[in-house]
Amino acid sequence: MTIGKRALRVEALSRRQTIPAHQSRAAELSLADALAPLAGGRIAAYASIGTEPGTGALLARAQEVLLPVLLQDGDLDWVLFEGTLVAGPYGLLEPAGPRLGRDALADCSLVVVPALAVDRTGTRLGRGGGSYDRALRRTSALTVAALHVGEFCEALPRQAHDVPVDAVVLPDRGLVTVGQTGPGEIAL
């Protein structure tokens, strides 16, 4: 019997509560270091909260970053990050400023997404709202999920609406491609 997504989310969130602060900081720096060569143009990312791998160092280094704003229908709009974050729904942080529309991802070369886990085919376990699955359908950019050590796994349940990512950043391995052929290092 396979474990459902809801149970996997509970398990992942519980495991994240035990991650020491120094490991969280290492994940944040690994993310920024691994993506620095790809962050020269317009990218999209997220403002990390709680136990998510931190994005602060990436946001500070990137040239031009779009951050999401969660809409009432669960979809994502995008705003150019100019250093100010405000409280959003569900404890999220979102940028202040004019909204660019749901399709703003089309102009990005890189999209960094949150994930609780990713498997070798790129299937991403998110929080369950489907916001990023909808958003990722609007871009042809390289999509990368930020993970902590131990969150890259062999297989996750995949549903028809799930949009896989192209790569993951792991604190202990850096940027790793995923997909039908399995994991591999990305040569920059």
C-alpha positions in Angstrom: 0.0 0.0 0.0 1.4 3.4 -0.9 1.3 6.4 1.4 -1.0 9.3 0.2 0.2 12.8 -0.3 -1.5 14.1 2.8 0.4 11.7 5.0 3.6 12.4 3.2 3.1 16.2 3.8 2.5 15.6 7.6 5.7 13.5 7.8 7.8 16.0 5.8 6.6 18.9 7.9 7.3 17.0 11.1 10.8 16.1 10.0 11.5 19.7 9.1 10.8 20.7 12.7 13.9 18.8 13.8 16.3 20.5 11.4 19.0 22.5 13.3 19.4 26.2 12.6 22.9 25.7 11.2 21.6 23.1 8.6 18.8 25.5 7.6 21.4 28.3 7.0 23.6 25.8 5.0 20.5 25.0 2.8 19.9 28.7 2.2 23.6 29.4 1.2 23.7 26.3 -0.9 20.6 27.5 -2.8 22.1 30.9 -3.5 25.5 29.5 -4.5 24.1 26.9 -6.8 21.8 29.2 -8.6 24.0 32.3 -8.7 25.2 31.5 -12.3 21.6 31.2 -13.4 20.2 34.3 -11.6 21.6 37.0 -13.9 18.3 37.8 -15.7 14.7 37.9 -14.5 13.9 35.0 -12.2 11.0 34.0 -10.1 11.4 32.7 -6.6 9.5 32.7 -3.3 9.9 34.4 0.1 10.7 31.5 2.4 8.8 31.1 5.7 9.1 28.7 8.7 11.2 25.6 8.0 11.4 26.1 4.2 15.0 26.2 2.7 15.8 29.9 3.0 15.7 32.2 0.0 17.0 35.4 1.6 20.5 35.0 0.3 19.2 34.2 -3.3 16.9 37.2 -3.2 19.8 39.4 -2.1 22.1 38.2 -4.9 19.6 38.0 -7.9 19.5 40.8 -10.4 15.7 40.9 -10.9 13.3 38.6 -8.9 9.5 38.1 -9.2 7.8 36.9 -6.1 4.3 35.4 -5.9 1.2 36.8 -4.4 -1.4 34.1 -3.5 -4.8 35.0 -5.1 -8.2 34.1 -3.6 -8.7 31.4 -6.2 -5.4 29.7 -5.2 -3.5 30.9 -8.3 -0.4 33.1 -8.2 0.1 36.6 -9.4 3.7 38.0 -9.5 5.4 41.2 -8.3 8.9 42.5 -8.8 10.7 42.3 -5.5 12.2 45.6 -4.5 13.2 44.7 -0.9 9.9 45.0 0.9 7.8 42.1 2.1 4.4 42.3 3.7 2.2 39.7 5.5 0.0 37.8 3.2 -2.6 35.1 3.7 -1.8 31.9 5.5 1.3 33.4 7.1 3.0 33.9 3.8 5.3 36.8 2.9 4.6 38.7 -0.3 6.2 41.6 -2.0 4.7 45.1 -2.0 4.2 46.7 -5.4 2.2 46.5 -8.5 1.1 43.1 -9.7 2.4 41.9 -13.1 -0.3 39.3 -13.8 -0.4 35.5 -13.7 1.5 35.2 -16.9 4.6 37.1 -15.8 6.5 33.9 -15.4 6.8 33.7 -19.2 9.5 36.3 -19.0 11.7 34.4 -16.5 14.7 32.2 -17.3 14.6 30.4 -13.9 11.7 29.6 -11.5 12.6 28.5 -8.0 9.7 26.7 -6.2 9.1 25.5 -2.7 8.8 21.8 -2.1 8.5 19.3 0.8 10.0 16.6 -1.4 10.9 15.8 -5.0 11.5 12.4 -6.6 13.9 11.3 -9.3 11.3 12.1 -12.1 10.8 15.7 -10.9 7.4 15.0 -9.1 7.2 17.7 -6.4 5.3 17.4 -3.2 4.0 20.8 -2.3 1.6 22.0 0.4 -1.5 20.8 -1.5 -3.1 23.9 -2.9 -1.9 23.4 -6.5 -0.8 27.0 -6.9 2.6 26.2 -8.3 1.2 23.4 -10.6 -1.0 26.1 -12.2 1.8 28.6 -12.4 4.4 26.3 -13.8 2.1 25.6 -16.8 2.8 29.2 -17.9 6.6 29.0 -18.2 9.2 27.3 -20.2 12.0 28.4 -17.8 14.2 26.0 -15.9 12.2 25.0 -12.8 14.1 24.2 -9.6 12.9 23.1 -6.2 14.8 24.0 -3.1 15.2 21.1 -0.6 16.8 20.1 2.7 19.0 17.1 3.0 16.8 13.9 2.9 13.9 15.4 0.9 15.0 14.0 -2.4 13.5 10.6 -2.8 13.0 7.7 -5.2 9.2 8.0 -5.9 6.3 10.2 -4.9 2.6 9.8 -5.9 1.9 11.7 -9.1 -1.5 13.0 -10.2 -2.5 14.3 -13.7 -2.3 17.9 -12.6 1.2 17.7 -11.1 3.8 19.6 -13.0 7.3 18.2 -12.5 10.4 20.3 -11.9 13.6 20.1 -13.9 16.1 20.2 -11.1 16.5 20.4 -7.3 19.1 22.1 -5.1 20.4 19.9 -2.3 22.6 21.4 0.4 25.0 18.4 0.1 25.0 18.1 -3.7 24.1 21.5 -5.2 22.1 21.7 -8.4 20.9 18.3 -9.7 18.8 17.6 -12.7 15.8 15.3 -12.4 13.5 13.7 -15.0 12.9 10.5 -16.9 16.5 9.6 -17.0 17.0 10.2 -13.3 19.3 12.5 -11.4 22.4 14.1 -12.8 24.7 17.0 -12.2 24.1 20.2 -14.2 27.2 21.5 -15.9 27.3 25.3 -15.8 
